[in-house]
């Protein structure tokens, strides 16, 4: 996690924040970044934004093909296989 990412989160569009959350749920990557994005989306909602990010995230996930990633095999990490 970089400071640059954290500083840029408030500047990102709702859609971009959702895409990062989807990347986390789909690939299991960028966990900390996805949490920051969800916190920003919740903060925006608390401040009156009416964007339905939960539904948008669900819809984005539904457009993706089903996959099963075994990251240990992909990365060939010794001792994990």
N, C-alpha and C positions, 0 to 999 in steps of 0.2 A: 504494500500500500504506500503510495506516495502522497506527499503533501499537495502536489499539483492536482491530483485527482480530487482530493477532498476540497480544495479551494474552488475547483470548477463545478462541483455538484450543484450549487445554487444557481449557476448560470445555464445548466442543461435544460432542455425542453422536457416536458412531461413524457413525451414519447421516447426520448433517449434514455431517460431514467428507467422506464419500463423495459426497454430493450436490454439494459444491463441486468436487470432482475431476471429476465427470461434467459439470458446467457448463463446465469448462475444456476437456474433451475434445470436447464436443458443439458448443460455440459458439466456442471458441478465446479465451475471456476469462479473466480472473482467474488468470493463469499463476503469479504469485508466491504468491498465496493458496492455489492448488491444491498447490503444492510444500510449503508449510507444513503443509497438511492431510495430505499423504502422509507427511511426516516425523513428524507426531504419531501417525498410525496405526501407523507402523513402530515408534515408541517404545513405544506401548502394547503392541504384539505382543512386543517385547523384554522388557517388564515382566510378561508372562504372560497378556495378553488373548488370548482364542482367537477373536475375531471375524474371520471370513474376508472381509476388506475387498476383496481382489482379485476374488473371485467376486461380491460384492455390487455392486461398481462395474460389472462386466461385465453383470450382470442388469439394473441400472438403465439402462444404455446400450441394451440390447436392447429396452427398452420404448418408446424414443423413435423417432419417425418419421425416416427418412433425409432429410437436407436438405443443400443446398450453399449456403453463404453466401459472397458476395463482399463482404467488409466495405468495400472501397474504393468499390464502387458504392452500397452502403447509406449510407455516410457522405458520399459525393460529395466525396472529398478531391481538391483540385486537384493535378494533376501525377502522380497515381497511376493515373487512369483511362486 
